């Protein structure tokens, strides 16, 4: 079994994107950042998505349970992000 780990830049990109995304979601519930929450969520989704994609592309475990687990987490996160985007779109319509 060959384990390919994500490097620090990929993990950092994913983490920073997740933090910005979390701030954007939190800002939706706080009046001070109310005008910026959409922009923060959008930036967070883009940065987090790039980081997730880079890590997912790098980790390749052929026929390994850990690959399956990572794949499930990857697609679950994208489904949540799509749901968040749909919520935001329908909220503005």
Contact map, one row per residue, 1 for C-alpha under 8 A:
111000000000000000000000000000000000000000000000000000000000110000000000000000000000000000000
111100000000000000000000000000000000000000000000000000000000100000000000000000000000000000000
111110000000000000000000000000000000000000000000000000000011100000000000000000000000000000000
011111000000000000000000000000000000000000000000000000000111100000000000000000000000000000000
001111100000000000000000000000000000000000000000000000000110000000000000000000000000000000000
000111110110000000000000000000000000000000000000000000100110000000000000000000000000000000000
000011111110000000000000000000000000000000000000000000000000000000000000000000000000000000000
000001111111000000000000000000000000000000000000000000000000000000000000000000000000000000000
000000111111100000000000000000000000000000000000000000000000000000000000000000000000000000000
000001111111110000000000000000000000000000000000001101100000000000000000000000000000000000000
000001111111111000000000000000000000000000000000001000100000000000000000000000000000000000000
000000011111111100000000000000000000000000000000001000000000000000000000000000000000000000000
000000001111111110000000000000000000000000000011011000000000000000000000000000000000000000000
000000000111111111000000000000000000000000000011111100000000000000000000000000000000000000000
000000000011111111100000000000000000000000000001001000000000000000000000000000000000000000000
000000000001111111110000000000000000000000010011000000000000000000000000000000000000000000000
000000000000111111111000000000000000000000111111101000000000000000000000000000000000000000000
000000000000011111111100000000000000000000011011000000000000000000000000000000000000000000000
000000000000001111111110000000000000000000010000000000000000000000000000000000000000000000000
000000000000000111111111000000000000000110110000000000000000000000000000000000000000000000000
000000000000000011111111100000000000000111111001000000000000000000000000000000000000000000000
000000000000000001111111110000000000000010010000000000000000000000000000000000000000000000000
000000000000000000111111111000000000100110000000000000000000000000000000000000000000000000000
000000000000000000011111111100000001111110010000000000000000000000000000000000000000000000000
000000000000000000001111111110000000100110000000000000000000000000000000000000000000000000000
000000000000000000000111111111000000100000000000000000000000000000000000000000000000000000000
000000000000000000000011111111111101100000000000000000000000000000000000000000000000000000000
000000000000000000000001111111101100110000000000000000000000000000000000000000000000000000000
000000000000000000000000111111100100000000000000000000000000000000000000000000000000000000000
000000000000000000000000011111111100000000000000000000000000000000000000000000000000000000000
000000000000000000000000001111111100000000000000000000000000000000000000000000000000000000000
000000000000000000000000001001111110000000000000000000000000000000000000000000000000000000000
000000000000000000000000001101111111100000000000000000000000000000000000000000000000000000000
000000000000000000000000001111111111100000000000000000000000000000000000000000000000000000000
000000000000000000000000000000011111110000000000000000000000000000000000000000000000000000000
000000000000000000000001001000001111111100000000000000000000000000000000000000000000000000000
000000000000000000000011111100001111111110000000000000000000000000000000000000000000000000000
000000000000000000000001000100000011111111000000000000000000000000000000000000000000000000000
000000000000000000000001000000000001111111100000000000000000000000000000000000000000000000000
000000000000000000011011100000000001111111110000000000000000000000000000000000000000000000000
000000000000000000011111100000000000111111111000000000000000000000000000000000000000000000000
000000000000000000001000000000000000011111111100000000000000000000000000000000000000000000000
000000000000000010011000000000000000001111111110000000000000000000000000000000000000000000000
000000000000000111111101000000000000000111111111000000000000000000000000000000000000000000000
000000000000000011001000000000000000000011111111100000000000000000000000000000001000000000000
000000000000000010000000000000000000000001111111110000000000000000000000000000000000000000000
000000000000110111000000000000000000000000111111111000000000000000000000000000000000000000000
000000000000111111001000000000000000000000011111111100000000000000000000000000000000000000000
000000000000010010000000000000000000000000001111111110000000000000000000000001000000000000000
000000000000110000000000000000000000000000000111111111000000000000000000000000000000000000000
000000000111111010000000000000000000000000000011111111100000000000000000000000000000000000000
000000000100010000000000000000000000000000000001111111110000000000000000010000000000000000000
000000000000000000000000000000000000000000000000111111111000000000000000000000000000000000000
000000000100000000000000000000000000000000000000011111111100000000000000000000000000000000000
000001000110000000000000000000000000000000000000001111111110000000000000000000000000000000000
000000000000000000000000000000000000000000000000000111111111000000000110010000000000000000000
000000000000000000000000000000000000000000000000000011111111000000000000000000000000000000000
000111000000000000000000000000000000000000000000000001111111000000000000000000000000000000000
001111000000000000000000000000000000000000000000000000111111100000100000000000000000000000000
001100000000000000000000000000000000000000000000000000011111110000100000000000000000000000000
111100000000000000000000000000000000000000000000000000000011111101100000000000000000000000000
100000000000000000000000000000000000000000000000000000000001111100100000000000000000000000000
000000000000000000000000000000000000000000000000000000000000111110110000000000000000000000000
000000000000000000000000000000000000000000000000000000000000111111110000000000000000000000000
000000000000000000000000000000000000000000000000000000000000001111111000000000000000000000000
000000000000000000000000000000000000000000000000000000000000100111111100000000000000000000000
000000000000000000000000000000000000000000000000000000000011111111111110000000000000000000000
000000000000000000000000000000000000000000000000000000000000001111111111000000000000000000000
000000000000000000000000000000000000000000000000000000000000000011111111100000000000000000000
000000000000000000000000000000000000000000000000000000010000000001111111110000000000000000000
000000000000000000000000000000000000000000000000000000010000000000111111111000000000000000000
000000000000000000000000000000000000000000000000000000000000000000011111111100000000000000000
000000000000000000000000000000000000000000000000000000000000000000001111111110000000000000000
000000000000000000000000000000000000000000000000000100010000000000000111111111000000000000000
000000000000000000000000000000000000000000000000000000000000000000000011111111100000000000000
000000000000000000000000000000000000000000000000000000000000000000000001111111110000000000000
000000000000000000000000000000000000000000000000000000000000000000000000111111111000000000000
000000000000000000000000000000000000000000000000100000000000000000000000011111111100000000000
000000000000000000000000000000000000000000000000000000000000000000000000001111111110000000000
000000000000000000000000000000000000000000000000000000000000000000000000000111111111000000000
000000000000000000000000000000000000000000001000000000000000000000000000000011111111100000000
000000000000000000000000000000000000000000000000000000000000000000000000000001111111110000000
000000000000000000000000000000000000000000000000000000000000000000000000000000111111111000000
000000000000000000000000000000000000000000000000000000000000000000000000000000011111111100000
000000000000000000000000000000000000000000000000000000000000000000000000000000001111111110000
000000000000000000000000000000000000000000000000000000000000000000000000000000000111111111000
000000000000000000000000000000000000000000000000000000000000000000000000000000000011111111100
000000000000000000000000000000000000000000000000000000000000000000000000000000000001111111110
000000000000000000000000000000000000000000000000000000000000000000000000000000000000111111111
000000000000000000000000000000000000000000000000000000000000000000000000000000000000011111111
000000000000000000000000000000000000000000000000000000000000000000000000000000000000001111111
000000000000000000000000000000000000000000000000000000000000000000000000000000000000000111111
000000000000000000000000000000000000000000000000000000000000000000000000000000000000000011111
